[in-house]
């Protein structure tokens, strides 16, 4: 009987190892896809940025009350 239980425990350990390996593969594939999408989005953003002409700088008004106390 103990040999049978040991056999069942070994089968269970092997099944868990296969499930963990499969989950690791799925996780790696998902991360690769997310990173590729992010890289593509960043590339598209940079392409749009490089295609827009530069805007002239605007002069900004100073926001002072006129009183120079410090």
PyMOL commands that set and color helices and strands:
alter all, ss='L'
color gray80, all
select helices_A, chain A and resi 2-51
alter helices_A, ss='H'
color red, helices_A
deselect
rebuild
show_as cartoon
